[in-house]
Amino acid sequence: MIFPLSGMVFGAVLGALRAKSKGGRRKDMLQWGAVFAIIFGLIGLFVLIFLQRSL
């Protein structure tokens, strides 16, 4: 269960930094962080499923 959670945290930080680098305000950073957290969380979930099924 560590892959989806770590993916969400990494995605939120990455999205917020990306929005800040583009000159975004607080709400922009929150939105980008949420979107990236969802994307990276789903990627982590698929990695977890793949690892569980292969073992």
Buried (B, 14 or more C-beta within 10 A) or exposed (E): EEBBEEBBBBBBBBBBBBBBEEEBEEEBBBBBBBBBBBBBBBBBBEEBEEEEEEE
